[in-house]
Amino acid sequence: MELDRWHWYGQMLRSRLFEEAVAGLWREGAIPGEMHLGIGEEAVVAGVLAHLGDGDALALDHRGTPPLLMRGVDPVALLRELLGRPDGLCRGMGGHMHLFSKELLAASSGIVGAAGPGAAGFALAGLHLRPETVAIAFFGDGAINQGMLMESMNLAVAWNLPVLFVCKDNGWAITTRSESVTGGTPEERARGFGLATEGTDGTDLAAVWEAAGTLIERARSGGGPGFLQARCSHPEGHFLGDPLLRIARHPVSEITEMTGPLLKSLGRRGGASLAKRAGGLGKIVGVVLRTVREQVRSERDPLTVARKPLVKEPDGRERLEELEESIVLEVGDIVRTATEPVAAEAGR
């Protein structure tokens, strides 16, 4: 089996443009609540899904849009779901964190770590109902300390379930460095349960595809569950409007707003000396700035990495131009169709 680089680059680009459109609608106020994008994770998702077939299942986290799109969910129904419309994928009641597709055996949850037991359940059902199928669990490194995820890994090994646990590791648990609250590494912890493990560059489609293929084939053939740690980044932060990203993009206004109350406290009577108060303020600002620099550190973009080998192929530039133009038009059509008034409203 070879990786179809053209197809999966197209899938990654389609996902990216779709989510950029979602971000625009969110900023306009058309989509309510928080919004967690999968931008930066496209190569992880594509590299894993490239090995899946009919009957394989997906248990997803709160960034479920890319895998659902690449798996074949109707994009118009998906976008209408994010808009909270009754003609959405889940009748407008799931939002972006609780998306389901019975036909594709795919389900997401906003509960951190819930992809673990979800995938274990899919895998157990697969053993009895769909032999030689696998289940995939997608989650971030912030979920690695959740008890139900640990229990799911243990159960998967004990029952030899055909499941692959995929850790999309960006090094952060929202605004906390994962390494500061996690003993050992995710791979080391998974090996402790007896899982077969692989680590890979999550910005490289081909690298993910190769590492995931080894583990998925092993699980599919009855060799036991696996764990894939794929390093990636979230250029939009944990969610749209991430405060750390706001500070990075607008340092003067954001730092001023944050430190305003602290500056006022310097002139208050009583309490610690002025020197100690000023020192404390300096430490707080220093911690925030250092955290911001780490959070928004530059990483390779997965679409750029996936695109490079395609350019080098015969007529690669022309093919890419045609492919990219067609996907831009497709996503534009999806957005226009999805944002049309509901039929009942249009008839009023």
SULLIN-V722807 format. One record per run of one state. SS is the DSSP state (helix for helix, strand for strand, loop for the rest). FROM is the first residue (numbers start at 0). LEN is the number of residues. Records with the same first field share a line. If there is no record, write none. Layout:
SS=FROM-LEN + FROM-LEN
This chain:
loop=0-4 + 27-14 + 49-7 + 60-4 + 71-3 + 82-17 + 101-4 + 108-5 + 129-5 + 143-3 + 158-4 + 169-2 + 173-2 + 180-5 + 193-2 + 201-3 + 220-5 + 231-11 + 249-1 + 265-8 + 295-6 + 311-4 + 338-4 + 346-2
helix=4-23 + 41-8 + 64-7 + 74-8 + 113-16 + 140-3 + 146-12 + 177-3 + 185-8 + 204-16 + 242-7 + 250-15 + 273-22 + 301-10 + 315-23 + 342-4
strand=56-4 + 99-2 + 105-3 + 134-6 + 162-7 + 171-2 + 175-2 + 195-6 + 225-6
